[in-house]
Amino acid sequence: MPRILKIFFVTLLLIAMSSLYAQCTATTYPEVAEKIAYGHSWEKHRNEFTAGIVMAGLAMPSSVQVTNVKEFESHILSIISSSTNKSLSNGRRAFWDYATGTIVFYDPYSNDCGTAFRPTAGKQYFDRQR
């Protein structure tokens, strides 16, 4: 097979394979917050955000309203816009909110751009992330 055809087929194969891997398509904080909120996080973790629920010794403050997915999106946006954060491996980033004990993970290789929840180990969980 001529070299140019080999290059062509290898290029097509690489393009096809790259579409198999998930990726976050959000490019701004509001878009990331929306993708995370409407991804798996809300269904899996919504009970953790009920006012008064205690996680790692910290009750979810009643001043932070997270009763639906839209409020969850706002909560995530406020955390990724202004909270303590750090770089992790593979281009990921972790954000920690002291007031609510919420961690947000941004993952550029996930369709839903990451996750958000209130870890049972609290800030220690955030500190252990690499």
N, C-alpha and C positions, 0 to 999 in steps of 0.2 A: 504494500500500500504506500503511495507517495507520502512523503513527510507532511505536506500541507493538509492532507486528509486526516492523518493521525492527530495533528494539532487541532483541527476542527472538531473531531469527535471527542477528544479529551476536554476541550472547552465546553462542548455541549453537556458532557457528563458532569463537569464541575458545576455548571449552572443548574442542572437538574438536582444534583445533590444538595446544593446550597439552599434550595427551596424547601428541603425536608427539615431543616433546622429552624426551630422557633426563634423569633426575634421580636423585641419590643420595638414598635414603630413610632412610639411617642417621642417628641423632641423638646417639649417644654414641661415645666413642672405641672401646670394644670392638666396637660394630656396624660402625664405619668400618673397623677393622682386619680384621674378618671379610669384609666386602664386597670390600676390596682383595685380600686373600689368595685368595679364591675366585673373583675376577674373572680378567682375562687375565694378571695379573702372574706368578703362579706358573708357568704353562705357558711363558710367554715368557722369564722370567728365572731360573728355578730353578737353573740351572747356575752362576750367578754367586755363589751362596750356599754352595757346597761349601767345606769347611774347606781352607785353603791356597791357594785360587784368588786370584790377584793381579789387582787392578783399581786403576789409578792408583797403582801402587807400593805398595799396601796389601793384604796377604794377609788373607783372611777368617779370623778367629781360630777356632781349634778349640774355644775355650771357649763360642762361640755356636753352638748346634746348630740348623741349619736344613736338615733332611733330608726334611721332608714339609710339606704345606700347613698343618697345624695348628701346627707350629713356626714356619712363616713368618708366620702370623697373630700368634703371640706376639711375634715379632721386630718386626713392624710396630707392634703395640700398645705395646711398650716405647719405640719411637722416637717415636711421636706423643704419648705421655704425658709425655715428659721431655726431648726433644732440642731443640737449637737450631732455631728455625723462623722463618718470615717470611710475611707476606701477599703474595700475588701478584694479578695482574689477574683480573677476573671472579670474585671470591670464592674463588679457589683459595688453597691454603696449601702451602708446602714445608717439610719437616722434614729435618734433616741429622744423621746419626749418625757422629761422628768415629771411634769404635772400629772400625766395620765398613765405613765408606765407603758407607753406604746412604742413598739419598734416597727420601723418601716424598712423593708429591704427593696432596693431598686436592683433589678436584674435585667440587663440589656438582652439577654438570651432567652427570656421568657415571653411567651405571647401576651401574658397579662402584666408584664413589666415588673413583677415582684409580688410582695405580700405585705400585710400589716396585721399585727396582733399584739396582745399583752402577754408577754412571756411569764410563766410561773416563777422563773428565777430572777425576774426584774432586770435591773441595770447590770447585774453580773452576767446575764445572758448576752447583753449588748457588748460588754467588755471582752467576752470570750470570742467574739466573732473575728475572723481573720480573712 
